Amino acid sequence: MKKKDMEQVEKVMDGFHVGYAYLYPNNGGERQEYVFDMTPENIANFIGSHPFDAEKIILTDMQDRLILNTIGNFIDYCPDQDLCKRILPNLMVIQMGEVEASEFPIVTREIFDEYCDMEEEVVMRAEISML
């Protein structure tokens, strides 16, 4: 694993609400999976950065519980209405073209899983060495 990828995963994991993003492309291509801190700003920026290429986006927490889903570039269902109210002002200014979606720490699920596997192996080796 590249050092840059490791640093990016560590930035993502610094968040308090790390979760999964599943992006379903318009062209019917393979689902794309990402991991990032699910702050209202990051959620708005993620949705806003895929205005024409995503048929649907599903965001979940680490236990795969639904945070929200979109159809096209619009929120379809968000069980936590307080969270939705905090996302919308950020998302609307992106959708209206007043600001561009900002970059934030995000990694692919593949890189995230590789990092977690590597970290788990390090812990296991440390535990074995203590026996």
TORTOR-907753 format. One line per field, with one value per residue: residue number from 1; residue in three letters; x, y, z of N, C-alpha, C, O in turn. Coordinates in steps of 0.1 Angstrom, whole numbers, plus 2048, in hexadecimal, padded with zeros to 3 digits. Last residue first. Example, Ala and Ser with C-alpha at 12.3 -4.5 7.8 and 13.67 -1.06 7.14 Angstrom:
2
pos	2, 1
code	Ser, Ala
nx	880, 884
ny	7EA, 7C7
nz	847, 84E
cax	889, 87B
cay	7F5, 7D3
caz	847, 84E
cx	881, 884
cy	800, 7DF
cz	84F, 84E
ox	886, 88E
oy	80B, 7DF
oz	850, 855
END
This chain:
131
pos	131, 130, 129, 128, 127, 126, 125, 124, 123, 122, 121, 120, 119, 118, 117, 116, 115, 114, 113, 112, 111, 110, 109, 108, 107, 106, 105, 104, 103, 102, 101, 100, 99, 98, 97, 96, 95, 94, 93, 92, 91, 90, 89, 88, 87, 86, 85, 84, 83, 82, 81, 80, 79, 78, 77, 76, 75, 74, 73, 72, 71, 70, 69, 68, 67, 66, 65, 64, 63, 62, 61, 60, 59, 58, 57, 56, 55, 54, 53, 52, 51, 50, 49, 48, 47, 46, 45, 44, 43, 42, 41, 40, 39, 38, 37, 36, 35, 34, 33, 32, 31, 30, 29, 28, 27, 26, 25, 24, 23, 22, 21, 20, 19, 18, 17, 16, 15, 14, 13, 12, 11, 10, 9, 8, 7, 6, 5, 4, 3, 2, 1
code	Leu, Met, Ser, Ile, Glu, Ala, Arg, Met, Val, Val, Glu, Glu, Glu, Met, Asp, Cys, Tyr, Glu, Asp, Phe, Ile, Glu, Arg, Thr, Val, Ile, Pro, Phe, Glu, Ser, Ala, Glu, Val, Glu, Gly, Met, Gln, Ile, Val, Met, Leu, Asn, Pro, Leu, Ile, Arg, Lys, Cys, Leu, Asp, Gln, Asp, Pro, Cys, Tyr, Asp, Ile, Phe, Asn, Gly, Ile, Thr, Asn, Leu, Ile, Leu, Arg, Asp, Gln, Met, Asp, Thr, Leu, Ile, Ile, Lys, Glu, Ala, Asp, Phe, Pro, His, Ser, Gly, Ile, Phe, Asn, Ala, Ile, Asn, Glu, Pro, Thr, Met, Asp, Phe, Val, Tyr, Glu, Gln, Arg, Glu, Gly, Gly, Asn, Asn, Pro, Tyr, Leu, Tyr, Ala, Tyr, Gly, Val, His, Phe, Gly, Asp, Met, Val, Lys, Glu, Val, Gln, Glu, Met, Asp, Lys, Lys, Lys, Met
nx	81C, 822, 821, 805, 801, 80E, 800, 7E7, 7EE, 7F5, 7DD, 7CD, 7DA, 7D4, 7B8, 7B6, 7C1, 7AF, 798, 7A0, 7A3, 788, 77A, 78E, 78C, 78E, 78F, 783, 77B, 75B, 747, 745, 729, 713, 705, 6F0, 6FE, 70C, 6F7, 6EB, 6FD, 6FC, 6E1, 6DF, 6EB, 6DA, 6C3, 6CE, 6D1, 6B6, 6AC, 6B7, 6B0, 6AC, 6A8, 6B1, 6C2, 6CE, 6DA, 6CC, 6C2, 6D3, 6D1, 6E1, 6E8, 6E1, 6FB, 714, 723, 72E, 712, 70D, 6FE, 6FA, 6F0, 6E8, 6F4, 70D, 716, 70E, 718, 72B, 731, 71A, 720, 737, 72E, 71B, 72C, 73D, 72A, 721, 738, 742, 761, 761, 766, 756, 750, 73B, 72E, 733, 71A, 704, 709, 707, 714, 70F, 723, 723, 736, 738, 748, 74F, 74C, 763, 784, 79B, 799, 7A2, 7BD, 7C3, 7C0, 7D6, 7EC, 7EA, 7EE, 809, 816, 805, 809
ny	777, 78E, 788, 788, 7A3, 7AC, 79F, 7AC, 7C6, 7C2, 7B9, 7D0, 7E0, 7D2, 7D5, 7F1, 7F5, 7E7, 7F6, 80E, 806, 7FF, 816, 833, 850, 873, 893, 8A9, 8C4, 8D3, 8DC, 900, 916, 91A, 906, 8F9, 8E5, 8F3, 8FD, 8E4, 8D9, 8EA, 8E7, 8CA, 8C1, 8C8, 8BA, 8A0, 89F, 8A0, 888, 86B, 85E, 869, 865, 875, 891, 892, 88A, 86A, 865, 85A, 854, 852, 83E, 81D, 80A, 7FD, 803, 81C, 82A, 833, 83F, 83B, 849, 845, 84D, 864, 878, 891, 899, 894, 8A6, 8A7, 891, 89B, 8B2, 8A8, 898, 8AC, 8BB, 8A8, 88C, 871, 86B, 84F, 839, 82A, 817, 814, 7FA, 7FA, 80B, 818, 833, 83F, 82B, 82D, 82D, 82C, 834, 82E, 842, 852, 867, 873, 871, 865, 855, 866, 866, 84C, 84B, 85C, 84D, 837, 843, 84B, 832, 816, 7F4
nz	8E8, 8DB, 8C1, 8BD, 8BE, 8A7, 893, 896, 88F, 874, 86A, 86C, 85A, 842, 842, 840, 826, 817, 81C, 80F, 7F5, 7F0, 7F3, 7EE, 802, 80B, 818, 7FE, 7E8, 7E2, 7C6, 7C2, 7C6, 7B6, 7AA, 7B6, 7C2, 7D6, 7E5, 7EE, 800, 816, 81D, 821, 839, 84D, 848, 84A, 866, 86D, 862, 85B, 842, 824, 802, 7EC, 7E2, 7C0, 7A9, 7A7, 7C6, 7E4, 807, 827, 83A, 843, 84F, 84F, 863, 85C, 849, 826, 809, 7E7, 7CA, 7A7, 790, 78B, 77A, 77F, 799, 7AE, 7C0, 7D1, 7E1, 7EE, 7FA, 80C, 81C, 826, 835, 848, 849, 848, 83B, 824, 809, 7ED, 7D0, 7B3, 79E, 77B, 767, 75F, 75A, 773, 78F, 7B0, 7CC, 7EE, 809, 82C, 847, 865, 878, 880, 871, 86C, 856, 842, 849, 844, 829, 822, 82B, 819, 801, 804, 806, 7F8, 800
cax	819, 821, 82E, 80C, 7FB, 812, 80E, 7E8, 7EA, 7FF, 7E8, 7CA, 7DA, 7E2, 7BE, 7B1, 7C7, 7BD, 798, 79C, 7AF, 793, 778, 786, 793, 786, 795, 783, 782, 768, 74A, 748, 736, 718, 711, 6ED, 6F5, 713, 700, 6E4, 6FB, 709, 6E7, 6D8, 6F1, 6E8, 6C2, 6C9, 6DC, 6BF, 6A8, 6BA, 6A9, 6B5, 6A3, 6A4, 6C0, 6C5, 6E1, 6D3, 6BF, 6D0, 6D3, 6D8, 6E9, 6DE, 6ED, 70B, 71B, 737, 71C, 70A, 708, 6F5, 6FA, 6E4, 6E6, 707, 71C, 70A, 70B, 727, 73C, 71C, 714, 737, 738, 717, 721, 743, 731, 717, 733, 735, 75A, 765, 766, 75F, 74F, 748, 72C, 735, 727, 702, 70A, 6FC, 715, 70B, 71F, 721, 72F, 73A, 73E, 755, 741, 75B, 776, 79B, 795, 794, 7B5, 7C4, 7B8, 7C8, 7E9, 7E9, 7E1, 7FF, 815, 80D, 800
cay	76A, 78F, 78A, 77B, 79B, 7B1, 79C, 79E, 7C4, 7C7, 7B0, 7C4, 7E4, 7D4, 7C8, 7EA, 7FB, 7E3, 7E8, 80E, 80B, 7F5, 80B, 828, 845, 868, 886, 8A5, 8B8, 8D3, 8D2, 8F2, 911, 926, 90B, 906, 8E1, 8EC, 907, 8ED, 8D2, 8E7, 8F5, 8D1, 8BE, 8CD, 8C8, 8A4, 89E, 8AA, 895, 875, 85B, 86B, 861, 86E, 888, 896, 893, 875, 861, 864, 84F, 858, 84D, 828, 80F, 7FD, 7F7, 810, 82A, 82B, 842, 836, 849, 844, 84A, 85A, 86A, 88B, 89E, 889, 8A4, 8B2, 891, 88E, 8B3, 8B1, 892, 8A2, 8C2, 8AE, 899, 875, 870, 85D, 83A, 833, 818, 819, 803, 7F4, 804, 80A, 82A, 840, 834, 825, 835, 824, 83A, 82A, 839, 84C, 860, 86D, 876, 86F, 84F, 862, 873, 851, 843, 860, 85A, 835, 83D, 855, 83B, 822, 800
caz	8EE, 8EA, 8C6, 8BD, 8C8, 8B4, 895, 899, 89D, 87D, 86A, 874, 868, 846, 843, 84C, 832, 817, 820, 81D, 7FC, 7EE, 7FC, 7E9, 7FC, 807, 819, 80C, 7EB, 7E7, 7D1, 7BD, 7CA, 7BD, 7A3, 7AF, 7B7, 7CC, 7DF, 7E5, 7F3, 80F, 819, 816, 82C, 84D, 848, 83D, 85D, 872, 85C, 865, 84F, 82F, 80F, 7EB, 7ED, 7CB, 7B1, 7A0, 7B9, 7DA, 7F9, 81D, 83E, 83A, 852, 843, 865, 85B, 854, 832, 814, 7F4, 7D4, 7B5, 790, 794, 778, 773, 794, 7A4, 7B7, 7C7, 7D8, 7E6, 7F0, 801, 814, 81E, 82B, 83F, 84E, 843, 847, 828, 818, 7F3, 7DE, 7B9, 7AA, 788, 76A, 763, 74F, 76A, 783, 7A5, 7C1, 7E2, 7FE, 81E, 841, 859, 872, 88B, 872, 877, 863, 842, 849, 852, 831, 81E, 831, 828, 803, 802, 812, 7F7, 800
cx	825, 81F, 82E, 81A, 802, 80D, 813, 7F7, 7EB, 7FB, 7F3, 7D5, 7D7, 7E3, 7CD, 7B7, 7C3, 7C4, 7A6, 79D, 7AC, 79F, 783, 784, 789, 78F, 78B, 78A, 782, 76E, 758, 74A, 738, 726, 717, 6F9, 6F1, 70A, 709, 6ED, 6F4, 707, 6F4, 6DE, 6EC, 6EF, 6D0, 6C9, 6D9, 6CC, 6B0, 6B7, 6AB, 6AE, 6AF, 69F, 6B2, 6C3, 6D9, 6DB, 6C4, 6CA, 6CE, 6DA, 6DF, 6E0, 6EC, 6FD, 712, 72F, 724, 715, 703, 701, 6F4, 6F1, 6E0, 6F8, 715, 70E, 705, 719, 738, 727, 716, 72C, 739, 721, 71D, 738, 737, 71F, 729, 730, 74D, 75D, 76A, 75D, 75A, 746, 73A, 734, 728, 70F, 708, 6FD, 709, 70B, 71B, 71B, 72F, 731, 742, 74A, 745, 74F, 76E, 78D, 796, 790, 7A7, 7BD, 7B8, 7BE, 7DB, 7E5, 7DF, 7F1, 80A, 80B, 809
cy	763, 782, 78B, 77D, 78D, 7A8, 7A0, 799, 7B5, 7C4, 7B5, 7BA, 7D8, 7D8, 7C8, 7DC, 7F4, 7E8, 7E3, 800, 80B, 7F9, 801, 81E, 83B, 85D, 87A, 897, 8B5, 8C5, 8D3, 8E9, 903, 922, 917, 90C, 8EE, 8E9, 900, 8F7, 8DC, 8E2, 8F3, 8DF, 8C8, 8CB, 8CF, 8B4, 8A3, 8AA, 8A1, 883, 865, 869, 862, 86A, 882, 88C, 898, 87D, 86D, 85D, 85A, 851, 854, 836, 81C, 801, 7F5, 803, 81E, 82E, 83A, 838, 844, 844, 84B, 859, 860, 87D, 896, 88D, 899, 8AF, 89B, 88E, 8A6, 8B2, 89B, 89B, 8B7, 8B5, 89F, 882, 876, 860, 848, 833, 821, 81A, 807, 7FE, 7FF, 803, 81B, 836, 834, 82E, 82C, 82C, 830, 831, 836, 841, 85A, 865, 86E, 874, 859, 85D, 870, 85E, 848, 858, 85E, 842, 83B, 84F, 845, 82B, 80C
cz	8F3, 8F0, 8D5, 8C3, 8C9, 8BF, 8A3, 89B, 8A0, 88C, 874, 875, 871, 855, 847, 84E, 83F, 823, 821, 823, 80B, 7F6, 7FC, 7F3, 7F7, 800, 815, 80C, 7FA, 7E9, 7D5, 7C9, 7C3, 7C2, 7AA, 7A8, 7AF, 7C0, 7D4, 7DE, 7E9, 801, 812, 813, 821, 840, 848, 83D, 850, 869, 861, 85F, 85A, 83C, 819, 7F9, 7EC, 7D6, 7BD, 7A9, 7B0, 7CE, 7F0, 810, 834, 840, 849, 845, 859, 85E, 853, 83D, 820, 7FE, 7E1, 7BE, 79E, 793, 781, 771, 788, 79E, 7AD, 7BD, 7CD, 7DC, 7E7, 7F6, 809, 815, 821, 833, 844, 84A, 843, 835, 81B, 802, 7E4, 7C8, 7AF, 794, 778, 766, 752, 75E, 77A, 798, 7B5, 7D7, 7F2, 815, 832, 854, 864, 885, 87C, 87A, 86E, 850, 84A, 854, 840, 827, 82E, 82F, 812, 805, 811, 803, 800
ox	824, 820, 838, 81F, 804, 814, 81B, 7F9, 7EF, 803, 7F9, 7D7, 7DD, 7EB, 7D1, 7BA, 7CB, 7CC, 7AA, 7A3, 7B5, 7A5, 787, 78D, 77E, 799, 780, 78A, 783, 766, 761, 74D, 72F, 72F, 720, 6F8, 6EF, 70E, 70D, 6EB, 6F8, 70E, 6F7, 6E0, 6F3, 6F8, 6D2, 6CD, 6E1, 6D0, 6B2, 6C0, 6A2, 6A7, 6BA, 693, 6A8, 6C2, 6DD, 6E3, 6C0, 6CD, 6C6, 6E4, 6D7, 6DA, 6F5, 6F3, 708, 735, 722, 720, 6F8, 70C, 6E9, 6FB, 6D5, 6F1, 718, 70A, 6F9, 710, 740, 727, 714, 72E, 73C, 71E, 71B, 73A, 736, 71A, 729, 725, 74D, 754, 774, 753, 765, 73B, 743, 739, 71E, 70F, 70B, 6F2, 702, 703, 724, 710, 739, 726, 74C, 745, 73F, 74A, 773, 78B, 792, 785, 79F, 7B7, 7AD, 7B4, 7D4, 7DD, 7D4, 7E8, 803, 801, 813
oy	758, 780, 788, 774, 788, 7A5, 799, 791, 7B1, 7C0, 7AC, 7B4, 7D6, 7D2, 7C0, 7D8, 7F0, 7E1, 7DB, 7FE, 807, 7F1, 7FB, 81C, 83B, 860, 879, 890, 8BF, 8BB, 8D3, 8ED, 8FD, 92B, 91E, 916, 8ED, 8EB, 906, 8FA, 8DC, 8E6, 8FB, 8E2, 8CD, 8D3, 8DA, 8BA, 8AB, 8B5, 8AA, 889, 868, 872, 85E, 86D, 889, 880, 8A2, 877, 878, 852, 863, 84B, 85C, 839, 824, 7FC, 7ED, 7F8, 816, 833, 83A, 834, 849, 83E, 84F, 863, 854, 876, 895, 885, 895, 8B6, 898, 88B, 8A7, 8B2, 896, 898, 8B9, 8B4, 89B, 882, 880, 859, 84D, 82E, 820, 81F, 7FF, 809, 800, 7F7, 812, 831, 82A, 837, 824, 831, 82B, 835, 83A, 83A, 85C, 85C, 863, 87A, 855, 861, 876, 861, 849, 85D, 864, 842, 83D, 856, 849, 82B, 80D
oz	8F8, 8FC, 8DC, 8CA, 8D3, 8C9, 8A9, 8A4, 8AB, 894, 87B, 87F, 87B, 85C, 84F, 859, 848, 82A, 82A, 82E, 813, 7FD, 806, 7FC, 7FA, 7FA, 81C, 802, 802, 7EA, 7CC, 7D4, 7C0, 7C3, 7A4, 7A1, 7A3, 7B5, 7CB, 7D2, 7DD, 7F8, 809, 807, 819, 83D, 844, 833, 84A, 866, 85A, 859, 862, 840, 816, 7FC, 7EA, 7D3, 7C3, 7B1, 7B2, 7CB, 7F4, 80E, 839, 84A, 848, 83F, 85A, 85A, 84A, 83A, 824, 7FC, 7E5, 7BA, 7A1, 793, 77F, 768, 786, 79F, 7A4, 7B3, 7C1, 7D0, 7DB, 7EA, 7FE, 80A, 815, 827, 838, 851, 83B, 839, 816, 807, 7E0, 7CC, 7B0, 792, 77F, 767, 74A, 75A, 779, 797, 7B1, 7D7, 7EE, 818, 82D, 85B, 85A, 88B, 881, 884, 879, 855, 851, 85E, 846, 82C, 837, 838, 818, 80B, 81A, 809, 807
END
